[in-house]
Amino acid sequence: MGPGITFAQHCGDLTGFHQRLEARRGRLPPALWAQRGLRKLYLSGAGLRDVPAELASLRHLRTLALDGNELMEVPEALCQLPCLAYLYLGRNGLQGLPPAFGRLQSLRCLWLEGNFMGRFPHALLGLPGLRSLQLGDNRLARLPSSLPRMAGLQGLWLYGNRFQHFPPVLLRMAQLRVLDLDRNRIARFPDLRSLAGLCLLSYDHNPVRQPPCVADSVRLVGSGAVEYMEAREERLRDQQHLEEEEEEGAGRVPRDDGSPLLEDAP
C-alpha cells in the first residue's frame, strides 16, 4: 500500500468481515455504499472535504471515524444514522454542529478535539445519552448553564481551550467521573467535593498555586498532585489506625473489682 493511495481503512459488516477500500484524491469508491450491513467505517485521514449523501444508506453503522480530514461542516447525511454510537470528528475544520445533530440519539461517545469551536455546540444538549465528550484543543471560554441536561455525561475533556475561570455549571454535574481541564488559564478552583462521582481530575498547566480540593477518592493530575495524594494517603492511614484502636478499646470489657462506680456523697 503506497502513501497517498489507500486512506479508507477497515469496514466491518454484521459478520465481522473486514475489507480494504481505496479513496483517491479525497473521493470514496461507489462500491462502499452497496455495503448496507456495515457497522464500522474508518475514513480517518482520507483527505475528505465532504461526504456523499449516500452515507445515510448505511443505517446499521455504529462506529464512524472521520477524524483528520478537511471537513468544514458536519455532513447532513451523518445526522441520519439512527444506530451511530461512536463518532470521531477530531482534527477537522469544524466551527459548530448543525441542529440536526440532535437526531443522533444513539450516540454514546463523541470526539471533537482539534477543531475551531468557540461556543459549546447547542445540539449536544439534546443528547442526554451521551457518555463521553472530547472537546479538547478548541476555542471554548464558557459552558452553557443548561449543561446538566446532559444527564448521562460521565467523561468531559476540555483541555487546551480558553477557560479563564472554572465553569460554575460543572458543580452541578455530579455524575461526572472524568474531568480534564488541562492547559487552560484557570487560576483558582472551587471546592469540588460536591462532585460525588468524580474519579479523575486533570488540572495540569493551569496557573494554580495548589491542587484543587476534591474528595479523598479522586485521582489528581497536575502540579503538586503527587505530593498532595501522598499526604492524603498518609492522613487516611493514620485515620484508619486511630479508628481501629478506638474500636479495639470499645470492645474491651472492664473487670469488676467490686468497687462502686459512683460513691454517695457524705
PEDA-V255764 format. One record per pair of residues at least 24 apart in sequence whose C-alpha atoms are under 10 Angstrom apart, sorted by the first residue. I is the first residue (numbers start at 1). J is the second residue. Records with the same first field share a line. If there is no record, write none. Layout:
# PEDA-V255764
I: J / J
This chain:
# PEDA-V255764
4: 45 / 46 / 47
5: 46
6: 46
7: 42 / 43 / 44 / 45 / 46 / 47 / 48
8: 41 / 42 / 43 / 44 / 45 / 46 / 47 / 65 / 66
9: 41 / 42 / 43 / 44 / 45 / 46 / 65
10: 40 / 41 / 42 / 43
11: 35 / 37 / 38 / 39 / 40 / 41 / 42 / 43 / 61 / 63 / 64
12: 37 / 38 / 39 / 40 / 41 / 42 / 61 / 63
13: 37 / 38 / 39 / 40 / 41 / 60 / 61
14: 38 / 39 / 40 / 60 / 61
15: 39
16: 40
22: 46
23: 47 / 48
24: 48
26: 50 / 51 / 69 / 70
27: 51 / 52
28: 52
30: 54
32: 58
33: 57 / 58
34: 58
36: 60 / 61
37: 61
38: 62 / 63
39: 63 / 64 / 83 / 84
40: 64 / 65 / 84 / 86
41: 65 / 66
42: 66 / 67 / 88
43: 67 / 68 / 69 / 88
44: 68 / 69 / 88 / 89 / 90 / 91
45: 69 / 70 / 91 / 92
46: 70
47: 71
48: 72 / 92
49: 73 / 75 / 92 / 93
50: 74 / 75 / 76
51: 75 / 76 / 77 / 78
52: 76 / 77 / 78
53: 77 / 78 / 80
54: 78
55: 79 / 80 / 81
56: 80 / 81 / 82
57: 81
58: 82 / 83 / 84
59: 83 / 84
60: 84
61: 85 / 86
62: 86 / 87 / 106 / 107 / 108
63: 87 / 88 / 107 / 109
64: 88 / 89
65: 89 / 90 / 111
66: 90 / 91 / 92 / 111
67: 91 / 92 / 111 / 112 / 113 / 114
68: 92 / 93 / 114
69: 93
70: 94
71: 115
72: 96 / 115 / 116
73: 97 / 98
74: 98 / 100 / 101
75: 101
76: 100 / 101
78: 103 / 104
79: 103 / 104 / 105
80: 104
81: 105 / 106 / 107
82: 106 / 107
83: 107
84: 108 / 109
85: 109 / 110 / 129 / 130
86: 110 / 111 / 130 / 132
87: 111 / 112
88: 112 / 113 / 134
89: 113 / 114 / 115 / 134
90: 114 / 115 / 134 / 135 / 136 / 137
91: 115 / 116 / 137 / 138
92: 116
93: 117
94: 138
95: 119 / 120 / 121 / 138 / 139
96: 120 / 121 / 122 / 123
97: 121 / 122 / 123 / 124
98: 122 / 123 / 124
99: 123 / 124 / 126
101: 126 / 127
102: 126 / 127 / 128
103: 127
104: 129 / 130
105: 129 / 130
106: 130
107: 131 / 132
108: 132 / 133 / 152 / 153
109: 133 / 134 / 153 / 155
110: 134 / 135
111: 135 / 136 / 157
112: 136 / 137 / 138 / 157
113: 137 / 138 / 157 / 158 / 159 / 160
114: 138 / 139 / 160 / 161
115: 139
116: 140
117: 141 / 161
118: 142 / 161 / 162
119: 143 / 144
120: 144 / 147
122: 146 / 147
124: 149 / 150
125: 149 / 150 / 151
126: 150
127: 151 / 152 / 153
128: 152 / 153
129: 153
130: 154 / 155
131: 155 / 156 / 176
132: 156 / 157 / 176 / 177 / 178
133: 157 / 158
134: 158 / 159 / 180
135: 159 / 160 / 161 / 180
136: 160 / 161 / 180 / 181 / 182 / 183
137: 161 / 162 / 183 / 184
138: 162
139: 163
140: 184
141: 165 / 166 / 167 / 184 / 185
142: 166 / 167 / 168 / 169
143: 167 / 168 / 169 / 170
144: 168 / 169 / 170
145: 169 / 170 / 172
146: 172
147: 172 / 173
148: 172 / 173 / 174 / 175
149: 173
150: 175
151: 175 / 176
152: 176
153: 177 / 178
154: 178 / 179 / 197 / 198
155: 179 / 180 / 198 / 200
156: 180 / 181
157: 181 / 182 / 202
158: 182 / 183 / 184 / 202
159: 183 / 184 / 202 / 203 / 204 / 205
160: 184 / 185 / 205
161: 185
162: 186
163: 187 / 206
164: 188 / 206 / 207
165: 189 / 190
166: 190
170: 195
171: 195
173: 197 / 198
174: 198
176: 200
177: 201 / 218
178: 202 / 218 / 219
179: 203
180: 204 / 221
181: 205 / 206
182: 206 / 221 / 222
183: 207
188: 212
189: 213
190: 214
191: 215
192: 218
193: 217 / 218
